[in-house]
Amino acid sequence: MSAPSKPRGTANPVEPSKVDPEAVTISGYALQECYGPDGVATTNPGNGQSPANRIGAPGEFPFTRGVHRTMYRSRLWTMRQFAGFGSAEDTNKRFKYLLGNAKGTKANTGLSTAFDLPTLMGRDSDDPLAAGEVGRCGVAISSIDDMHRLYADIPIGEVTVSQTINGPACVIWAMYLAMARERGISWDDVGGTLQNDILKEFHSQNEFIYPPEASVKLVVDTIEFATQHLPKWNSVSISGYHIREAGSTATQELAFTLRDGMEYVEWCLRRGLEVDTFAPRLSFFFNSHNEFFEEICKLRAARRIWAHAMRERFGAKQERSWLMRTHVQTAGCSLTEQQPLNNIVRVAYQALAGVLGGCQSLHTDSMDETLGLPTEEAVRVALRTQQILAHETGVQRTVDPLGGSWFVEALTDQMEKDANAMIATIDGMGGVVAGIHKGYFRRAIAEASYRFGQEMEAGDRIIVGVNAYTDGNQEHNVPILQIPHSVETEQCERLAKFRRQRDASAAARALDAIRAACRADKNVMGELVEASHLKCTLGEMVQAMADVYGRYSGGPEW
């Protein structure tokens, strides 16, 4: 049996007019009708290794079959639900609702915080550029006071908290750490993950503030600070999710994400950090899309590539440094406004792919996310989807149940090979930052997205309820969560009061200290935590750093 063909974007793309959806995956792999042992043996010989030795055992290098020997038999994945809208009080109520609905499950439950667009861009809620956006697509956070209200009565020394923030991640994290200290919670007990992956912002999401070099420097600051002060915190979640949402193929998501991770490792090594001091707490975040087996193989290949890179490219000695711990979220871009109840089915299969691929934590999207912010009922259905998967399907009873499948192993091998070829291309252009300046990532993703759009418009890719089976598209009674304008006015009034009641001269001195740390090219996290205690706002701290680094609007090829 021959191996799958290379994906589109690497060589000889399949023309959209010639796509046979029965034979070609979303990422362009032309699959064989049937696979046998010879396909596995010839796909990726691995310097003479047998397929069994190349795949390995669960919990053993290169971790193809999972990072733990017993996987879900001993501990289920963390069921992490995304929440954030309106005011800090609104989101705090949703957090408590999620925690309450998770009672009785054997899985750990973590909170994942969504911030509104002004916060994501480092703007205070009363900034003129924030008008009309406050609290709309996430929670509005401008001060340590907001942070206290957001996590009020949440045992943050016991519940892990993920924060989906990138450009101003170091500032939001500083506020969180200052808030924990003011509540008397030791940083030794504070666990969670800061997304903090600025490189993928330049590839896909555009929520960057500073130039690439300064942006990566700030990520290294957080990694170094966590290594020194927060033993349970993951300071960066290297995120392919948004790359895929922007339209990449699965193989591009795999390659670009892992090469981003390698870029952070390289910058940390230049800082003088020892690889085994920080590598064990780097984490990853992948998309789980509709192409079921492709998504499973992507996660298996990712662990293998990362394990080899950490051990052989970077010389990591500790086994924990070789492990890739992975959060998975179902594909928001696959959800449709038409026939939104169909999204429940899509999410269930995508979640199953994430689990069969061996994720450590999982977020399931709500069926109504294409219509507006999720309602409580939609969030409950999304959480129940994970709980049904965990407790009723039996998927947790054996480790890597698809391991050894001739098809799965052949596709895993091919995706590994193709991703490594892309990584070599990025290496050849001087690394990720150099690739950003050349416009490489954006062009590659745009081309893949365009091809998929052509296939869908031509009817070669069937999307149920969109370009086929459209009967009933105009009939749905899904309620939509509305954010009232009063959220913005109240937030701005609260922020004005916050500024009036602080020691303005102390805040000004704290901002000067931030600028001085940036000019001296030192780790700025200590100054940001102190400024949070002294009641500097998000926008003020972000601007203090922009006074030194400048703001970035994109390179000449954008």
C-alpha positions as CSV (number, residue, x, y, z in Angstrom):
1,M,0.0,0.0,0.0
2,S,1.3,3.4,-0.8
3,A,1.4,6.3,1.6
4,P,-0.9,9.3,1.5
5,S,0.1,12.0,-0.9
6,K,1.6,15.3,0.3
7,P,-0.8,17.9,1.5
8,R,-1.7,20.9,-0.6
9,G,0.6,23.8,0.2
10,T,3.7,21.5,0.0
11,A,3.8,20.1,-3.5
12,N,1.5,19.4,-6.4
13,P,-1.8,20.6,-5.0
14,V,-5.0,18.9,-6.1
15,E,-7.0,21.4,-8.2
16,P,-10.3,22.3,-6.5
17,S,-12.3,21.3,-9.6
18,K,-10.8,17.8,-9.4
19,V,-11.3,17.2,-5.7
20,D,-13.1,14.0,-4.8
21,P,-14.2,14.5,-1.2
22,E,-14.6,10.8,-0.8
23,A,-10.8,10.3,-1.4
24,V,-9.1,13.6,-0.5
25,T,-8.9,15.0,3.1
26,I,-9.4,18.7,4.0
27,S,-5.7,19.1,4.1
28,G,-5.3,17.5,0.7
29,Y,-4.1,13.9,1.5
30,A,-5.3,11.6,-1.3
31,L,-6.1,8.5,0.7
32,Q,-5.9,4.9,-0.5
33,E,-9.0,2.7,-0.5
34,C,-7.4,0.4,2.0
35,Y,-4.2,0.3,4.1
36,G,-2.0,-2.6,5.1
37,P,1.2,-3.3,7.0
38,D,3.5,-2.5,4.0
39,G,2.1,1.1,4.0
40,V,3.2,1.7,7.6
41,A,6.6,0.0,7.1
42,T,7.5,2.2,4.0
43,T,6.0,5.6,5.0
44,N,8.7,6.6,7.4
45,P,11.4,3.9,8.0
46,G,13.0,5.9,10.8
47,N,16.6,4.8,10.2
48,G,15.7,1.1,10.1
49,Q,13.4,1.1,13.1
50,S,10.5,-1.3,13.0
51,P,7.1,0.4,13.1
52,A,6.6,-0.8,16.7
53,N,9.8,0.7,17.9
54,R,9.2,4.0,16.0
55,I,5.7,4.3,17.5
56,G,6.8,3.4,21.1
57,A,4.7,2.6,24.1
58,P,2.3,4.9,25.9
59,G,4.3,7.2,28.3
60,E,7.6,6.4,26.6
61,F,9.7,8.3,24.1
62,P,8.7,9.5,21.5
63,F,5.2,9.6,23.1
64,T,3.3,8.8,19.9
65,R,0.8,6.9,21.9
66,G,0.4,9.5,24.7
67,V,2.4,11.2,27.4
68,H,1.2,9.0,30.3
69,R,1.4,5.2,30.5
70,T,-2.2,4.8,31.7
71,M,-3.7,8.0,30.2
72,Y,-7.4,8.3,30.9
73,R,-7.6,5.0,32.9
74,S,-6.1,6.7,35.9
75,R,-7.0,10.4,35.2
76,L,-9.5,11.9,32.7
77,W,-8.7,14.9,30.7
78,T,-9.4,18.3,32.2
79,M,-12.7,19.6,31.1
80,R,-12.0,23.3,30.5
81,Q,-14.9,25.6,29.4
82,F,-14.3,29.0,27.9
83,A,-16.2,31.9,29.5
84,G,-16.0,35.7,29.4
85,F,-18.5,38.4,28.6
86,G,-19.8,41.7,29.9
87,S,-18.5,42.8,33.3
88,A,-16.2,41.0,35.7
89,E,-19.3,40.2,37.8
90,D,-21.1,38.7,34.8
91,T,-18.2,36.4,34.0
92,N,-17.7,35.5,37.7
93,K,-21.3,34.2,37.8
94,R,-20.7,32.1,34.7
95,F,-17.5,30.7,36.3
96,K,-19.5,29.6,39.3
97,Y,-22.2,28.1,37.1
98,L,-19.6,26.0,35.2
99,L,-17.9,24.8,38.4
100,G,-21.3,23.9,39.8
101,N,-22.3,21.9,36.7
102,A,-19.0,20.0,36.8
103,K,-19.6,18.6,40.3
104,G,-19.6,14.8,40.4
105,T,-17.3,14.3,37.4
106,K,-14.1,12.4,37.8
107,A,-12.3,14.9,35.6
108,N,-10.6,18.0,36.9
109,T,-12.4,21.2,35.8
110,G,-10.5,24.3,34.8
111,L,-11.6,27.8,34.0
112,S,-10.7,29.5,30.7
113,T,-11.1,33.2,30.5
114,A,-12.1,35.1,27.4
115,F,-11.3,38.8,27.3
116,D,-13.0,41.5,25.2
117,L,-11.3,43.1,22.2
118,P,-10.1,46.3,24.0
119,T,-8.4,44.1,26.7
120,L,-6.9,41.9,24.0
121,M,-5.4,44.9,22.3
122,G,-4.1,46.4,25.6
123,R,-6.7,49.2,25.7
124,D,-8.5,50.4,28.8
125,S,-12.3,50.3,28.6
126,D,-12.6,54.1,28.4
127,D,-10.0,54.4,25.6
128,P,-11.7,56.1,22.6
129,L,-10.8,53.1,20.4
130,A,-12.7,50.8,22.8
131,A,-16.1,52.4,22.2
132,G,-18.8,49.9,21.4
133,E,-16.6,46.9,22.1
134,V,-16.5,46.8,25.9
135,G,-17.6,43.4,27.2
136,R,-19.0,42.3,23.8
137,C,-16.8,39.3,23.0
138,G,-15.3,38.7,26.4
139,V,-14.9,40.2,29.8
140,A,-13.6,43.7,30.2
141,I,-10.5,43.9,32.4
142,S,-8.7,47.2,32.9
143,S,-7.4,47.1,36.5
144,I,-6.5,44.9,39.5
145,D,-9.9,45.9,40.8
146,D,-11.5,44.2,37.8
147,M,-9.3,41.2,38.4
148,H,-10.5,40.9,42.0
149,R,-14.1,41.0,40.9
150,L,-13.6,38.5,38.1
151,Y,-12.2,35.8,40.4
152,A,-14.1,36.7,43.5
153,D,-14.9,33.6,45.6
154,I,-13.1,31.3,43.1
155,P,-10.4,29.2,44.9
156,I,-7.6,30.1,42.5
157,G,-5.1,28.2,44.7
158,E,-7.1,25.0,43.9
159,V,-8.7,25.6,40.4
160,T,-6.5,26.0,37.4
161,V,-7.1,29.1,35.4
162,S,-6.3,29.6,31.7
163,Q,-6.2,33.1,30.3
164,T,-6.6,33.6,26.6
165,I,-4.5,36.8,26.2
166,N,-1.5,37.5,24.0
167,G,-0.3,41.0,23.2
168,P,-0.7,42.3,26.7
169,A,-0.4,38.9,28.4
170,C,2.5,39.9,30.7
171,V,0.3,42.8,32.0
172,I,-2.8,40.7,32.6
173,W,-0.7,38.0,34.2
174,A,1.0,40.6,36.5
175,M,-2.5,41.8,37.6
176,Y,-3.5,38.2,38.3
177,L,-0.4,37.5,40.4
178,A,-0.8,40.8,42.3
179,M,-4.5,39.9,42.9
180,A,-3.5,36.5,44.3
181,R,-0.9,38.0,46.6
182,E,-3.4,40.5,47.9
183,R,-5.7,37.6,48.7
184,G,-2.9,35.9,50.6
185,I,-2.6,33.1,48.1
186,S,1.0,31.8,47.7
187,W,2.3,31.8,44.1
188,D,3.5,28.3,44.9
189,D,-0.1,27.2,44.8
190,V,-1.3,29.2,41.8
191,G,-1.7,26.9,38.8
192,G,-2.9,27.7,35.3
193,T,-1.8,28.6,31.8
194,L,-1.2,31.9,30.1
195,Q,-1.8,31.6,26.3
196,N,0.9,34.3,25.7
197,D,1.7,33.0,22.2
198,I,2.5,36.2,20.3
199,L,4.0,34.5,17.2
200,K,0.7,33.1,16.1
201,E,-0.8,36.6,16.3
202,F,1.5,37.7,13.5
203,H,0.5,34.6,11.5
204,S,-3.3,34.7,12.0
205,Q,-5.1,36.8,14.6
206,N,-3.5,40.3,14.4
207,E,-3.8,41.0,18.1
208,F,-0.2,42.1,18.4
209,I,1.0,45.4,19.9
210,Y,4.8,45.6,19.7
211,P,7.2,44.6,17.0
212,P,8.0,40.8,16.7
213,E,11.4,41.0,18.5
214,A,10.1,43.0,21.5
215,S,7.0,40.8,21.6
216,V,9.0,37.6,21.8
217,K,11.3,39.2,24.4
218,L,8.2,39.7,26.7
219,V,7.2,36.1,26.3
220,V,10.7,35.1,27.4
221,D,10.3,37.4,30.4
222,T,7.2,35.5,31.5
223,I,8.8,32.1,31.0
224,E,11.8,33.2,33.0
225,F,9.6,34.7,35.8
226,A,7.4,31.5,36.0
227,T,10.5,29.4,36.2
228,Q,11.8,31.4,39.1
229,H,8.6,32.0,41.1
230,L,5.6,29.9,40.0
231,P,6.2,26.1,39.9
232,K,2.7,25.2,38.9
233,W,2.2,27.8,36.1
234,N,2.5,27.3,32.3
235,S,3.7,30.6,31.0
236,V,2.9,30.0,27.4
237,S,0.5,27.9,25.5
238,I,1.8,27.5,22.0
239,S,-1.3,27.7,19.9
240,G,-2.1,26.2,16.6
241,Y,-5.8,26.7,17.2
242,H,-5.9,30.2,15.7
243,I,-3.7,29.2,12.8
244,R,-6.2,26.6,11.8
245,E,-9.1,29.0,12.4
246,A,-7.5,31.4,9.9
247,G,-7.7,28.7,7.3
248,S,-4.5,26.6,7.4
249,T,-4.4,22.9,6.7
250,A,-3.9,20.5,9.6
251,T,-0.3,20.0,8.5
252,Q,0.4,23.7,8.4
253,E,-1.1,24.0,11.9
254,L,1.2,21.2,13.0
255,A,4.4,22.6,11.5
256,F,3.9,26.3,12.3
257,T,2.9,25.6,15.9
258,L,5.8,23.4,16.6
259,R,8.3,25.7,14.9
260,D,6.8,28.6,17.0
261,G,7.6,26.5,20.1
262,M,11.1,25.9,18.9
263,E,11.5,29.7,18.4
264,Y,10.6,30.4,22.0
265,V,13.0,27.7,23.2
266,E,15.8,29.3,21.1
267,W,15.2,32.7,22.5
268,C,15.1,31.3,26.1
269,L,18.4,29.6,25.5
270,R,19.9,32.9,24.3
271,R,18.6,34.5,27.5
272,G,20.8,32.0,29.3
273,L,18.0,29.7,30.7
274,E,18.7,26.0,31.0
275,V,16.4,24.1,28.7
276,D,15.3,21.6,31.4
277,T,14.3,24.4,33.8
278,F,11.6,25.8,31.6
279,A,10.7,23.2,28.9
280,P,8.6,20.9,31.1
281,R,6.0,23.7,31.5
282,L,5.6,24.7,27.9
283,S,2.2,23.6,26.7
284,F,0.4,23.4,23.4
285,F,-3.1,24.2,22.1
286,F,-4.5,22.6,19.0
287,N,-7.7,22.7,16.9
288,S,-9.8,19.6,16.4
289,H,-11.6,20.0,13.1
290,N,-14.0,17.9,11.0
291,E,-11.5,15.6,9.3
292,F,-11.7,12.9,12.1
293,F,-8.6,10.8,11.5
294,E,-6.5,13.7,10.3
295,E,-7.0,15.4,13.6
296,I,-6.1,12.3,15.6
297,C,-2.9,11.7,13.6
298,K,-1.9,15.4,13.9
299,L,-1.8,15.1,17.7
300,R,0.1,11.8,17.5
301,A,2.7,13.3,15.1
302,A,3.0,16.5,17.1
303,R,4.1,14.6,20.2
304,R,6.7,12.7,18.2
305,I,8.2,15.7,16.5
306,W,8.4,17.7,19.7
307,A,10.0,14.8,21.6
308,H,12.7,14.4,19.0
309,A,13.3,18.2,18.7
310,M,13.6,18.7,22.5
311,R,16.0,15.7,22.9
312,E,18.1,16.0,19.8
313,R,17.9,19.6,18.6
314,F,18.0,21.3,22.0
315,G,19.7,18.7,24.1
316,A,17.1,18.4,26.9
317,K,18.0,15.7,29.3
318,Q,14.9,15.3,31.4
319,E,12.0,13.2,30.1
320,R,9.5,15.8,31.3
321,S,11.2,18.2,28.8
322,W,10.4,15.9,25.9
323,L,6.7,15.7,26.7
324,M,4.1,17.7,24.8
325,R,1.1,18.4,27.0
326,T,-1.8,19.4,24.8
327,H,-5.0,21.3,25.2
328,V,-7.6,20.8,22.4
329,Q,-10.6,22.9,21.4
330,T,-13.2,22.0,18.9
331,A,-13.2,24.0,15.7
332,G,-15.1,27.2,16.0
333,C,-14.6,27.9,12.3
334,S,-16.5,24.7,11.4
335,L,-19.6,25.8,13.2
336,T,-22.4,27.1,11.0
337,E,-25.1,29.7,11.5
338,Q,-27.4,27.6,9.4
339,Q,-29.1,24.8,11.3
340,P,-27.1,25.5,14.5
341,L,-28.3,22.3,16.2
342,N,-26.0,20.4,13.8
343,N,-23.1,22.0,15.6
344,I,-23.7,19.8,18.6
345,V,-22.9,16.8,16.4
346,R,-19.9,18.4,14.9
347,V,-18.5,19.3,18.3
348,A,-19.1,15.7,19.7
349,Y,-17.0,14.1,16.9
350,Q,-14.3,16.8,17.1
351,A,-14.1,16.2,20.9
352,L,-13.8,12.4,20.3
353,A,-10.9,13.0,17.9
354,G,-9.2,15.2,20.5
355,V,-9.5,12.4,23.1
356,L,-8.5,9.6,20.7
357,G,-5.5,11.8,19.8
358,G,-4.5,11.9,23.5
359,C,-5.2,15.5,24.7
360,Q,-4.6,16.5,28.3
361,S,-7.5,19.0,28.4
362,L,-10.4,19.8,26.2
363,H,-12.8,22.6,25.5
364,T,-16.0,21.9,23.6
365,D,-17.6,24.8,21.7
366,S,-21.2,25.8,22.2
367,M,-23.7,25.3,19.4
368,D,-24.7,29.0,19.2
369,E,-21.2,30.6,19.0
370,T,-21.8,31.7,15.4
371,L,-24.8,33.6,16.5
372,G,-23.5,35.3,19.6
373,L,-21.9,34.7,22.9
374,P,-23.0,31.3,24.3
375,T,-26.1,31.1,26.5
376,E,-26.0,29.1,29.7
377,E,-28.0,26.3,28.1
378,A,-25.6,26.0,25.2
379,V,-22.6,26.0,27.5
380,R,-24.2,23.2,29.6
381,V,-24.8,21.1,26.4
382,A,-21.1,21.6,25.5
383,L,-20.0,20.5,28.9
384,R,-22.4,17.5,28.9
385,T,-20.9,16.5,25.6
386,Q,-17.5,16.0,27.3
387,Q,-19.1,14.2,30.3
388,I,-21.0,11.8,28.0
389,L,-17.8,11.1,26.1
390,A,-16.0,10.4,29.4
391,H,-18.6,8.3,31.2
392,E,-20.8,6.6,28.6
393,T,-18.7,5.8,25.5
394,G,-15.9,3.7,27.2
395,V,-13.2,5.6,25.3
396,Q,-11.3,6.0,28.5
397,R,-10.9,2.3,29.2
398,T,-7.8,1.6,27.0
399,V,-4.8,3.7,26.1
400,D,-4.5,4.9,22.4
401,P,-7.2,2.5,21.1
402,L,-6.3,3.4,17.5
403,G,-2.6,2.7,17.9
404,G,-1.4,0.1,15.4
405,S,-4.1,0.9,12.9
406,W,-2.3,0.6,9.5
407,F,-4.2,3.7,8.3
408,V,-3.6,5.8,11.4
409,E,0.1,5.0,11.6
410,A,0.6,5.6,7.9
411,L,-1.2,9.0,8.1
412,T,0.7,9.9,11.3
413,D,4.0,9.1,9.6
414,Q,3.1,11.2,6.5
415,M,2.0,14.2,8.5
416,E,5.2,14.0,10.6
417,K,7.3,13.9,7.4
418,D,5.5,16.8,5.8
419,A,5.5,18.9,8.9
420,N,9.2,18.4,9.3
421,A,9.7,19.5,5.8
422,M,7.9,22.7,6.5
423,I,9.9,23.2,9.7
424,A,13.1,22.8,7.6
425,T,11.8,25.5,5.2
426,I,11.3,27.9,8.2
427,D,14.7,27.1,9.5
428,G,16.2,27.9,6.1
429,M,14.7,31.4,6.1
430,G,16.2,32.2,9.5
431,G,13.4,31.2,11.9
432,V,9.9,32.3,12.7
433,V,10.6,36.0,13.3
434,A,12.4,36.2,10.0
435,G,9.5,34.4,8.3
436,I,7.1,36.9,9.8
437,H,9.0,39.7,8.2
438,K,9.0,37.9,4.9
439,G,5.2,37.3,5.0
440,Y,5.7,33.6,4.7
441,F,3.1,32.4,7.2
442,R,0.3,34.7,6.1
443,R,0.7,33.8,2.4
444,A,0.7,30.0,3.1
445,I,-2.4,30.2,5.3
446,A,-4.2,32.5,2.9
447,E,-3.5,30.1,0.0
448,A,-4.8,27.1,2.0
449,S,-7.9,29.0,3.0
450,Y,-8.6,30.1,-0.5
451,R,-8.4,26.6,-1.8
452,F,-10.9,25.3,0.8
453,G,-13.3,28.2,-0.1
454,Q,-13.1,27.2,-3.8
455,E,-13.8,23.6,-3.0
456,M,-16.8,24.5,-0.9
457,E,-18.2,26.9,-3.4
458,A,-17.8,24.3,-6.2
459,G,-19.7,21.8,-4.1
460,D,-16.7,19.5,-3.8
461,R,-16.7,19.9,0.0
462,I,-20.1,19.4,1.4
463,I,-21.0,21.4,4.5
464,V,-24.4,20.1,5.8
465,G,-26.9,22.9,5.9
466,V,-24.7,25.3,4.0
467,N,-24.1,24.0,0.5
468,A,-26.2,20.8,0.8
469,Y,-29.2,19.6,2.8
470,T,-30.4,23.2,3.2
471,D,-34.0,22.5,3.9
472,G,-35.0,24.2,7.1
473,N,-32.2,26.8,7.1
474,Q,-34.5,29.6,7.9
475,E,-36.0,27.9,11.0
476,H,-34.2,28.0,14.3
477,N,-35.3,29.2,17.7
478,V,-31.8,29.4,19.3
479,P,-31.8,32.2,21.9
480,I,-29.0,34.7,21.6
481,L,-27.1,36.3,24.6
482,Q,-27.2,40.1,24.3
483,I,-24.7,42.4,26.1
484,P,-26.4,45.7,27.1
485,H,-24.7,49.0,26.5
486,S,-24.9,49.6,30.2
487,V,-22.0,47.2,30.7
488,E,-19.7,49.7,28.9
489,T,-21.0,52.8,30.7
490,E,-20.7,51.2,34.2
491,Q,-17.3,49.8,33.4
492,C,-16.0,53.3,32.4
493,E,-17.5,54.9,35.5
494,R,-15.9,52.3,37.7
495,L,-12.5,52.8,36.0
496,A,-12.7,56.6,36.4
497,K,-13.4,56.1,40.1
498,F,-10.5,53.7,40.4
499,R,-8.1,56.3,39.0
500,R,-9.5,59.0,41.3
501,Q,-9.0,56.9,44.5
502,R,-5.4,55.8,43.8
503,D,-2.1,57.5,44.7
504,A,-1.4,59.1,41.3
505,S,2.2,60.0,42.0
506,A,3.0,56.4,43.1
507,A,1.3,55.1,39.9
508,A,3.4,57.5,37.8
509,R,6.6,56.3,39.4
510,A,5.6,52.7,38.8
511,L,5.1,53.5,35.1
512,D,8.5,55.1,34.9
513,A,10.0,52.0,36.4
514,I,8.4,49.9,33.7
515,R,10.0,52.2,31.0
516,A,13.4,52.0,32.7
517,A,13.2,48.2,32.8
518,C,12.4,48.1,29.1
519,R,15.2,50.5,28.2
520,A,17.7,48.4,30.2
521,D,16.4,45.2,28.4
522,K,15.7,43.5,31.7
523,N,12.9,41.2,32.7
524,V,10.0,43.6,33.3
525,M,7.6,41.2,35.1
526,G,8.6,42.5,38.6
527,E,7.9,46.0,37.7
528,L,4.5,45.1,36.1
529,V,3.4,43.2,39.3
530,E,4.4,46.2,41.4
531,A,2.6,48.6,39.1
532,S,-0.5,46.4,39.4
533,H,-0.4,46.8,43.2
534,L,0.0,50.5,42.8
535,K,-3.2,50.6,40.7
536,C,-1.8,51.3,37.2
537,T,-4.3,50.3,34.6
538,L,-3.8,47.9,31.7
539,G,-3.7,50.6,29.1
540,E,-1.1,52.6,31.1
541,M,1.2,49.7,31.5
542,V,0.9,48.7,27.9
543,Q,1.6,52.2,26.8
544,A,4.6,52.6,29.1
545,M,6.2,49.6,27.2
546,A,5.1,51.0,23.9
547,D,7.0,54.2,24.7
548,V,10.2,52.2,24.5
549,Y,9.3,49.4,22.0
550,G,6.9,51.3,19.7
551,R,3.7,49.9,18.2
552,Y,3.7,47.6,15.2
553,S,1.3,47.9,12.3
554,G,2.7,45.1,10.1
555,G,5.6,44.7,7.7
556,P,5.8,45.9,4.1
557,E,4.3,42.6,2.7
558,W,1.1,42.8,4.8
